[in-house]
Amino acid sequence: MIITRYEPWGWLNQLQRELEHIPIWGSSEVSMATAAWAPAVDIKEESGKYILYADLPGVKPEETDVSIEDGVLTIKGEKKTEAITKKEGCKRVERIYGSFHRRFILPDTANPDAISAKSKDGVLEIIIPMREAVQPKKIAVTHP
């Protein structure tokens, strides 16, 4: 099984994240409250199915969108920022917030009509069943 990660603007997002670590105007405080992010994903193949696990801490299941179109599985959503005030004394914010978007090209053996997803404890689990293998058909050759 070959699954290709689709991130056409990945290098630009990485540059943005790195630039956000640079203090601006001499300030020592850095804010990443609106940084775009991509959840970490594990994919494994088991008997008759593929299982995809995506880490989505702080993202409610109802705010996660999983869809499939033209053989591309898409996971998207948004991790909402917590309200942080100056009174709370926050000096640094490193947890990433904002919208995310991941796409995966499914192999031909995947059955897109039977995909299911569930979320528990901040981990999204997507089960992608495989199609039954098409068996070659024997064609009898007859003599006229």
Secondary structure, DSSP 8 states (H G I E B T S, - for coil): ----EE-TTHHHHHHHHHHTTS-STT-S-EE-TT------EEEEEETTEEEEEEE-TT--GGGEEEEEETTEEEEEEEE------GGGT--EE-S--EEEEEEEE--TTB-GGG-EEEEETTEEEEEEEB--------------
